[in-house]
Amino acid sequence: MKSLHLLISGRVQRVWYRDWMVSEARARAIDGWVRNTADGCVEALVSGEAACVDRLVEACRGGPERACVSGIAISPAAAPDQPGFDRIADA
């Protein structure tokens, strides 16, 4: 199992990034959450089988069609308390 905190920067708000990420994470059986931040980034906690988490992170570098990701800050994290992957309230 692998758990990561992601801070995704670029044109990632108002381009359906969070809904896209929910769909991608659920398809890979990833637990966690995603939300917008006040500074225009998207923040996420992703947790699951290491290979699945790695594939999701790679997919996040592209994101949905209208997104333009300029970078992803990645750090280790504790696994979420609950299973499933959801959008949560913005930070």
C-alpha positions, 0 to 999 in steps of 0.5 A, spaced: 500 500 500 502 507 498 499 513 500 501 520 497 499 527 498 498 531 491 498 538 490 497 539 483 498 546 479 497 549 473 490 550 469 486 545 474 480 549 476 474 550 472 476 545 467 472 539 471 479 536 474 476 534 480 470 530 477 475 527 472 480 525 478 474 522 482 472 517 476 480 515 475 481 514 482 475 510 483 476 506 476 483 504 480 480 502 486 484 508 490 481 511 496 482 518 498 479 525 496 480 531 492 479 538 493 480 545 490 485 550 494 484 557 495 491 559 491 488 555 484 491 548 485 488 542 486 489 538 492 488 530 493 490 524 498 491 518 494 492 511 497 492 504 494 496 499 491 502 502 489 502 500 482 495 503 482 497 509 485 503 510 481 498 510 474 494 515 477 499 520 479 502 519 472 494 520 469 494 526 473 500 529 470 495 530 464 488 531 467 482 532 463 482 535 456 481 542 458 487 542 464 494 544 463 498 541 469 504 545 470 507 541 476 505 536 482 508 536 488 508 529 491 509 527 499 508 521 503 501 521 507 497 517 512 492 513 509 485 516 509 480 513 515 475 511 510 474 507 504 472 510 497 474 516 493 470 523 494 470 530 492 471 534 499 469 541 501 474 546 498 480 548 502 
